[in-house]
Amino acid sequence: MADSRKSRIASRSNLQAANFFVVILVVLTLAFILLLYTGMVSTRKSLDTLSQSQTVSDDVVANLEQHYQRERTVDLVLIVVSVTMGVALFIIYRYLVRVTETLREVRTIDRDILNSITRGIVTVNLQGEITSCNRAFEEILKLNSEKVVGGFPEEVFSKDDPLCLLLQESIVGEARPQDRDLPYTLSSGTIIPLRVTTFALENELGQRVGGILLVKDMTEIRKMEERIQRASRLAALGQLTQRLVHEIRNPLSAMDINLQLLRERLDTGSNDPEIGRYLNIITTETRRLNEVLRDAQMFAQPQPPAMETIDLHEVIRQVLLLIDKEAIIKGVEIADNLNAEQSLVLGDTDQLKQVFINLFKNSIEAMAGGGKMEVISRNGAQGKIVGLELVDTGSGIPMSNFQRIFDPYFTTKKKGTGLGLSVVHNIITQHGGSIDVSSWLGEGTIFSIIMPVAAREEQESGDAKTENSHRR
């Protein structure tokens, strides 16, 4: 199996060897020119010495002079040729250096472009060898490019892996891009939704030279789609609930008034205890129905939040103090890990307290045998948001309930109205935030809340209000 990384290292080594070879040739050429020039000078000096010493005849000197002229002509020709070759080699060397630098820059740009693309990309040649993959592909599938590039799909994944089959299809299949959605199981066992696209890799002549596989993690998009669908369901249910509350409250009010009149009439003229007991039951149930209608109206017509700059950490800590005794009684340990540097948000203190009271009580009730509840905060998006996580070690939520957990009137409690989390969702949405849930049966649940940090001007106005209140 050819290794692309090793081939790149080998090509770099070959290039360095070629550069070294060119330098050696230039040095040898200069040495040869110097040797010829030194020989010419030495021969000239020898002839001059012979002619001056008069130890040999003039004919011999003349003959040696002729030989010297011929040798000098040859040496000059060799010197000119050598200089020309040296200049040519130097030009070639410089051109090679420029070409190498340009090629390196092009490869760097290609690599940067490939790694900047958020969609995972992997390419294979006609032999099925993986020739490249970008950073997004590694991050989505939790792979190491050193183990991917140069390998074959069946070695990197497995023969039955859908990505392996798609890569093989990209080599021999139709050269027509086609999106496919599939649930993919990572090596860790986590299942993520993927959108994959395969098409042929062709050169400038239109000849197929391999295949390309594009991979996109659809997790966040699926969550966004669920939020949109949830918001649509809640809006429709809110309108229906508002109408039902209006239709039910009028006759319920009339019933309540008549019950009071009947009780007054019976108190003055009847001593039958059973009638009084029946009236108490009816009155109690009527009041409970009124409470249900009040909660329903709160969901259907939520009060607009009275926005002001508040410290989210302070609100959470106040709620933790309220539920501290209940947590101790239930054997629940509370961990405060509110570490976000920016925690000022625009919000309604009372409504946000209602949110955290609902969430904290749900977590405590989910840990009937005791456990641990942890509240975590951190900043994200360059400090523009504050992310909250409520982690508990409770019984968890079944996967089938995930899409319904924020729906009104959906509850798994015997005495619950099913409006608590719906109201929580509405309040967080009205504050410009979002809430999601993750859970594992028998292990615990995580509620994740994201809220925008207050703008600098809003923070300064909030600080000014706080300072004025302290002065008073």
C-alpha positions in Angstrom: 0.0 0.0 0.0 1.4 3.3 -1.1 1.4 6.0 1.6 0.7 9.5 0.4 2.4 11.1 3.3 5.5 9.1 2.7 5.4 9.9 -1.0 5.2 13.6 -0.1 8.3 13.2 2.2 10.1 11.3 -0.5 9.3 13.9 -3.2 10.6 16.6 -0.8 13.8 14.6 -0.3 14.2 14.1 -4.0 13.8 17.9 -4.5 16.5 18.6 -1.9 18.8 16.0 -3.6 18.3 17.7 -7.0 19.1 21.1 -5.5 22.2 19.6 -3.9 23.2 18.0 -7.2 22.9 21.3 -9.1 25.0 23.1 -6.5 27.7 20.4 -6.8 27.7 20.7 -10.6 28.1 24.5 -10.4 31.0 24.1 -8.0 32.6 21.5 -10.2 32.2 23.7 -13.2 33.9 26.6 -11.4 36.7 24.3 -10.3 37.2 23.1 -13.8 37.3 26.6 -15.2 39.8 27.6 -12.5 41.9 24.5 -13.3 42.0 25.4 -17.0 42.9 29.0 -16.3 45.6 28.0 -13.9 47.0 25.6 -16.5 47.1 28.3 -19.2 48.9 30.7 -16.9 51.4 28.1 -15.8 52.2 27.0 -19.4 52.6 30.7 -20.4 55.1 31.2 -17.6 57.0 28.1 -18.6 57.4 29.2 -22.2 58.5 32.6 -21.2 61.1 31.1 -18.9 62.4 28.8 -21.7 62.7 31.6 -24.2 64.6 33.8 -21.8 67.0 31.1 -20.6 68.1 30.2 -24.2 68.7 26.6 -23.2 66.7 25.3 -26.1 66.7 26.4 -29.8 64.4 28.9 -31.2 62.8 26.2 -33.4 61.8 24.2 -30.4 60.5 27.3 -28.7 58.5 28.3 -31.8 57.1 24.7 -31.9 56.1 24.9 -28.3 54.5 28.3 -28.9 52.4 26.8 -31.6 51.3 24.0 -29.3 50.5 26.5 -26.6 48.3 28.6 -28.9 46.3 25.5 -29.9 45.9 24.4 -26.3 45.0 27.9 -25.3 42.3 28.1 -28.0 40.9 24.7 -26.8 41.1 25.9 -23.1 39.3 29.2 -24.0 36.6 27.2 -25.8 36.2 24.9 -22.8 36.1 27.9 -20.4 33.4 29.6 -22.5 31.4 26.3 -22.6 31.9 25.7 -18.9 30.9 29.3 -18.0 27.8 28.9 -20.2 27.0 25.6 -18.6 27.5 27.1 -15.1 25.2 30.1 -15.9 22.6 27.7 -17.4 22.8 25.5 -14.3 22.5 28.4 -12.0 19.5 29.7 -14.0 18.0 26.2 -13.8 18.6 26.1 -10.1 17.0 29.5 -9.5 14.0 28.5 -11.6 13.7 25.2 -9.7 13.7 27.1 -6.5 11.0 29.4 -7.7 8.9 26.6 -9.0 9.3 24.7 -5.7 8.2 27.8 -3.7 5.2 28.4 -6.0 4.3 24.7 -5.8 4.6 24.8 -2.0 2.4 28.0 -1.9 -0.2 26.4 -4.2 -0.3 23.3 -2.0 -0.6 25.4 1.1 -3.4 27.4 -0.4 -5.2 24.2 -1.5 -4.7 22.7 1.9 -6.0 25.8 3.7 -9.0 26.0 1.4 -9.8 22.3 2.0 -9.4 22.6 5.7 -11.5 25.8 5.8 -14.5 24.0 4.3 -17.0 23.0 7.0 -18.2 20.0 5.1 -16.0 16.8 5.4 -14.2 15.9 2.1 -12.4 12.7 1.3 -11.0 11.7 -2.1 -9.9 8.3 -3.5 -8.0 7.4 -6.7 -9.1 4.7 -9.2 -7.3 2.1 -7.2 -9.4 2.8 -4.2 -6.7 4.5 -2.2 -7.6 7.5 0.0 -5.6 10.4 -1.3 -6.8 13.2 0.9 -9.2 14.3 3.6 -9.8 17.6 5.3 -10.0 18.6 8.9 -13.8 18.7 9.0 -13.9 15.0 7.9 -11.6 14.1 10.8 -13.6 16.1 13.3 -17.0 14.8 12.2 -16.0 11.1 12.2 -13.4 11.4 15.0 -10.6 10.0 12.8 -6.9 10.7 12.4 -5.8 11.8 8.9 -2.4 10.0 9.3 -4.4 6.7 9.5 -6.8 7.7 6.8 -4.7 9.2 4.0 -2.9 6.4 2.1 -5.3 3.7 3.3 -8.1 1.9 1.7 -11.8 2.4 2.8 -12.2 -1.1 3.9 -9.2 -0.7 6.2 -10.1 2.7 7.6 -13.7 1.8 8.1 -15.0 -1.7 7.4 -16.3 -3.6 4.4 -20.0 -3.1 5.5 -19.6 0.5 6.5 -21.9 2.7 4.4 -19.1 5.3 3.9 -16.9 2.5 2.5 -19.6 1.4 0.1 -20.2 5.0 -1.0 -16.4 5.6 -1.6 -16.3 2.5 -3.8 -19.5 3.7 -5.6 -17.9 7.1 -6.3 -15.2 5.3 -8.3 -17.4 3.1 -10.5 -20.9 4.7 -10.1 -22.6 7.4 -12.0 -20.9 10.8 -12.0 -24.0 12.5 -10.7 -24.0 14.2 -7.3 -26.8 12.8 -5.0 -27.5 13.8 -1.4 -28.4 11.0 1.0 -29.3 11.1 4.6 -28.2 8.3 6.9 -27.7 7.7 10.6 -24.0 6.8 11.1 -22.5 5.0 14.1 -19.1 6.3 15.2 -16.5 4.1 16.7 -17.5 5.3 20.1 -21.1 4.0 19.6 -22.6 7.5 19.2 -25.1 7.8 16.4 -25.1 11.0 14.4 -27.2 12.1 11.4 -25.1 12.5 8.2 -25.8 14.0 4.8 -23.4 12.4 2.3 -22.8 13.2 -1.4 -20.7 11.2 -3.8 -19.5 12.2 -7.3 -16.7 11.3 -9.7 -13.3 13.1 -9.6 -12.3 14.2 -13.1 -9.2 15.8 -14.5 -9.2 18.8 -17.0 -9.7 16.4 -19.9 -12.9 15.0 -18.4 -11.3 11.7 -17.6 -12.3 10.0 -14.3 -9.3 9.8 -11.9 -11.1 8.9 -8.7 -14.0 9.8 -6.5 -15.1 12.3 -3.9 -17.2 11.9 -0.8 -18.7 14.9 1.0 -20.0 14.4 4.6 -22.0 17.0 6.6 -23.0 16.6 10.2 -26.7 17.3 10.4 -27.0 17.3 14.2 -27.3 21.1 14.7 -29.6 21.4 11.6 -31.9 18.6 13.0 -32.0 20.4 16.4 -32.9 23.6 14.6 -35.7 21.9 12.6 -37.0 20.4 15.9 -37.0 23.9 17.5 -39.0 25.3 14.5 -41.5 22.4 14.5 -41.8 22.7 18.3 -42.4 26.5 18.0 -45.0 25.8 15.4 -46.8 23.2 17.5 -46.7 25.4 20.5 -48.1 28.4 18.6 -51.0 26.3 17.3 -51.7 24.8 20.7 -51.4 28.2 22.3 -54.2 29.6 20.1 -56.4 26.5 20.7 -55.7 26.7 24.5 -56.6 30.4 24.6 -59.9 29.7 22.9 -60.7 26.8 25.2 -59.8 28.8 28.3 -62.1 31.5 27.2 -65.0 29.1 26.5 -64.5 27.1 29.8 -63.9 30.0 32.2 -67.3 31.7 31.7 -69.5 28.6 32.6 -67.0 27.7 35.3 -67.4 31.1 36.9 -71.1 30.7 36.8 -70.9 27.3 38.4 -68.7 28.7 41.2 -71.1 31.5 42.0 -74.1 29.2 42.0 -72.2 26.7 44.3 -71.6 29.5 46.8 -75.3 30.5 46.7 -76.3 26.8 47.1 -73.9 26.5 50.1 -75.5 29.5 51.7 -79.0 28.2 51.2 -78.1 24.7 52.5 -76.3 26.1 55.6 -79.5 27.8 56.7 -82.0 25.1 56.0 -80.4 21.6 56.0 -78.5 19.5 58.5 -77.6 16.7 56.1 -73.7 16.2 56.4 -73.5 14.3 53.1 -74.7 17.3 51.1 -72.0 19.5 52.7 -69.3 16.9 51.9 -70.4 16.7 48.2 -70.4 20.5 48.0 -66.8 20.5 49.4 -65.6 18.1 46.8 -67.3 20.1 44.0 -65.8 23.3 45.3 -62.3 21.8 45.6 -62.4 20.4 42.1 -63.7 23.7 40.7 -60.8 25.5 42.3 -58.3 22.9 40.9 -59.9 23.4 37.5 -59.4 27.1 37.9 -55.8 26.6 38.6 -55.4 24.4 35.5 -57.1 27.2 33.5 -54.8 29.8 35.0 -51.7 27.7 34.0 -53.2 27.2 30.6 -53.7 30.9 30.2 -50.2 31.6 31.3 -49.0 29.2 28.5 -51.4 30.6 25.9 -51.0 34.3 26.8 -47.6 34.6 28.4 -46.9 37.9 30.1 -44.2 39.9 28.2 -41.0 40.0 30.2 -40.1 43.2 31.9 -36.6 43.4 30.5 -33.7 44.8 32.5 -30.0 44.0 32.9 -29.6 41.3 35.5 -26.9 38.9 36.6 -28.0 35.4 35.6 -25.6 33.9 38.2 -27.3 35.9 41.0 -30.8 34.7 39.9 -29.7 31.1 39.8 -28.0 31.3 43.2 -31.2 32.8 44.7 -33.2 29.9 43.4 -30.7 27.4 44.7 -31.1 28.9 48.2 -34.9 28.4 47.9 -34.6 24.7 47.0 -31.6 23.9 49.3 -33.7 22.4 52.1 -35.8 20.3 49.7 -32.6 19.0 48.1 -31.1 18.1 51.5 -34.3 16.2 52.5 -34.2 14.2 49.2 -30.5 13.5 49.6 -29.5 15.5 46.5 -26.0 17.2 46.4 -25.9 20.5 44.6 -22.8 21.7 42.8 -22.4 25.3 41.8 -20.0 25.6 38.8 -21.1 29.0 37.5 -17.8 30.1 35.9 -18.9 32.2 32.9 -17.0 35.5 32.9 -19.9 37.3 31.3 -23.2 36.6 33.0 -25.2 39.8 32.5 -28.3 39.3 30.4 -31.5 41.2 29.5 -34.3 39.4 31.3 -37.2 39.4 33.7 -36.0 38.3 37.1 -39.3 36.7 38.2 -39.9 34.8 35.0 -36.3 33.5 35.0 -36.7 32.4 38.6 -39.8 30.5 37.5 -37.7 28.8 34.8 -35.0 27.6 37.2 -37.5 26.6 40.0 -39.3 24.3 37.5 -36.0 22.8 36.2 -34.4 22.3 39.6 -37.5 20.8 41.1 -37.9 18.4 38.1 -34.2 17.3 38.6 -34.6 16.8 42.3 -37.9 14.8 41.8 -36.0 12.6 39.2 -33.5 11.6 41.9 -35.9 9.9 44.4 -33.0 7.9 45.9 -30.6 10.9 46.1 -28.0 12.0 43.7 -26.1 15.0 42.4 -27.3 18.1 40.6 -24.7 20.3 38.9 -25.3 23.8 37.5 -22.6 24.8 35.0 -22.2 28.1 33.0 -19.7 29.1 30.4 -19.4 31.7 27.7 -19.3 31.0 23.9 -19.4 32.7 20.5 -16.5 35.0 21.6 -18.3 35.9 24.8 -21.6 36.9 23.2 -23.7 34.1 24.8 -23.8 32.4 28.2 -24.5 28.7 28.1 -26.0 27.0 31.1 -26.2 23.2 31.8 -28.2 21.6 34.4 -26.8 18.1 34.9 -28.5 15.5 37.2 -28.0 11.8 37.9 -31.7 11.0 37.9 -33.6 8.3 36.2 -33.4 9.9 32.7 -36.0 10.5 30.0 -36.9 7.8 27.4 -35.8 8.7 23.8 -39.4 8.5 22.6 -40.4 11.5 24.9 -37.7 13.8 23.6 -39.8 15.5 20.9 -42.8 15.8 23.3 -41.1 17.0 26.5 -41.8 20.7 25.9 -45.3 20.1 24.5 -48.2 21.4 26.7 -50.1 18.8 28.7 -47.5 16.2 28.2 -46.3 14.8 31.6 -45.1 11.6 33.1 -46.1 12.7 36.7 -49.3 11.4 38.3 -50.4 14.9 39.4 -48.6 17.0 36.9 -50.5 19.4 34.5 -47.8 19.1 31.8 -47.4 22.8 31.5 -44.2 23.4 33.5 -41.7 22.8 30.7 -43.9 24.4 28.1 -43.9 27.6 30.2 -40.1 27.2 30.6 -39.7 26.9 26.9 -41.9 30.0 26.2 -40.0 32.1 28.7 -36.6 31.2 27.4 -37.8 31.8 23.8 -39.2 35.3 24.8 -35.8 36.1 26.2 -34.1 35.3 22.8 -32.6 32.1 24.0 -33.0 28.4 23.4 -33.3 25.2 25.5 -32.5 21.6 24.6 -32.4 18.4 26.5 -30.2 15.3 26.4 -30.9 12.2 28.5 -29.8 8.7 29.1 -32.1 6.2 30.9 -30.7 5.3 34.3 -27.8 7.7 34.0 -29.3 11.3 34.1 -30.4 14.3 32.1 -28.8 17.5 30.9 -30.9 20.6 30.2 -28.9 23.1 28.0 -29.9 26.8 27.9 -28.3 29.4 25.7 -29.0 33.1 26.3 -27.5 36.2 24.7 -25.2 38.4 26.8 -26.4 41.9 27.3 -24.8 44.5 25.0 -22.1 46.8 26.5 -24.5 49.8 26.6 -27.1 47.7 28.4 -24.6 46.5 30.9 -23.5 50.0 31.6 -27.1 51.1 32.1 -27.6 48.2 34.4 -24.5 49.0 36.4 -25.7 52.6 36.8 -29.1 51.5 38.1 -27.4 49.2 40.6 -25.2 52.0 41.8 -28.1 54.4 42.2 -30.0 51.8 44.2 -27.1 51.3 46.5 -26.8 55.1 47.1 -30.4 55.3 48.1 
